[in-house]
Amino acid sequence: MRQVPGLFLALLSTVGLGHDVNQNLYEPVEGWPRGLPQASLEISAVAVDHTAPGKEVFISQRGKNLLSTTAGPVLVFNGEGDLLRSFGNDTVMYQNGTWGAHGLDMDFPPPPSTPRLWIYDMFAGSVLVHSSRTGRLLMRGGTGEQGSDVLPYLQYGCVADGDFDNTRGIAYVADGDGGPNDRVVALNARKHINDPDAVLWIAGNGASSPADPHFSSPHSLCFHPRTRSLFVADREMNRTQILSAESGKVLGEWTCPSLGHAGKAWGVRSSFPRDDLIFLAVADSPETGRDQFVHVLDGSQVTSEDPGPCRVLQTIQIPAKLCVTPHEVGVDLENGDMYLACVTADPKQGSPKGLLKFSRTKVAVEDVRRQVMNQN
């Protein structure tokens, strides 16, 4: 894929750093994907299966239900940006002209199992687990209606996002883009996720422990394997909370001024073990298209007991001409490429509007980290 030195690159600028742009860790990629189906709208999430032949990138879109194979709620592209297939028409809830898929993430269970795509269905209050290769529904968590109960079945509210500890088979679910819950749920992902016995802990508003965090729309989360920590984009509190993945205990938070601007924390992902980076998408709320950024943050100082300093290695400004509201982030764990989903309500949306890709440059993280530390 060709990187563009022209308009696309000019619109996406790096701000807030004094280092030379030649030291950028990420640069925008032109023309990815090579086109979105005409009926697709509001790209809400991205997940990457780097183990699939030719690589596969899964896109959640909220457009019209045409019962077609090219405009379903989940679009699958190859690594070059060509549309391969679509699925989810018969599993993702459709309401008031919009698909209910909010977040996506890829679960990589140990062989011989194949990767599984988890879809966080906001309207249905459900977590849908599909085979990423066939699109077949494997499990459904939640009852199809929003709720807060655990017994006799686990219920979700406006379930938003999730991530995985693949080595131990644990799923972490952000249950709270509004709705009745503001919490994070840890599950044994090798059990049926509708089984109350799969629940390992619940942290957040309404949970029983006084040490539990207080959230206002935990909109996204990511697991940090090196420290076994969770980074939670606590959107309406304009912060990123860091929890213990073992218990849900609060370890600290990142609220450094450079993360704020006028925006809220929307999407968060980690690139570990490829690089020890944390990506945070922030945007104003309500959405106006101003103050939109993706921050590339240094995760190397995070420990299992302390979030460490909030160190920004690169800030990418996202202008409204390309998208309105950076929503969720996806990362290719093989090559470090980063994808940004934008819930732009534009019937003509296609590349680059609504879905942006940023390639990992050859610049060493340690070089940028050292330069930023010297500036401070």
Protein Blocks (a to p, Z undefined) as FASTA:
>chain_A
ZZdfblmlmmpccehiabdfklpfbdcdehiafbdcfkbghifbdcddfkbghiaadddd
fbdcehpaklcfbdcddfkopafbdchjlmpcceehiafbfbdcddddddfbdcdddddd
fknopacdddfklopafbdgdjhiacfbfbfbdcddddfbdcddfknopacddedegjjb
dcdddddfkbcfkbmklpmbdcdehiablkbccdehiabdcddfklopacdddfknopac
dddfklopafbdcfbfklnmmadcfbdcdfbfkbacddddddddddehiaiacddddfkl
pcfkbgbjaddfbdcdddfkloghifbdcddfknopacddddddcfkbccfehiacdddd
fbdfklmmmmmmmmZZ
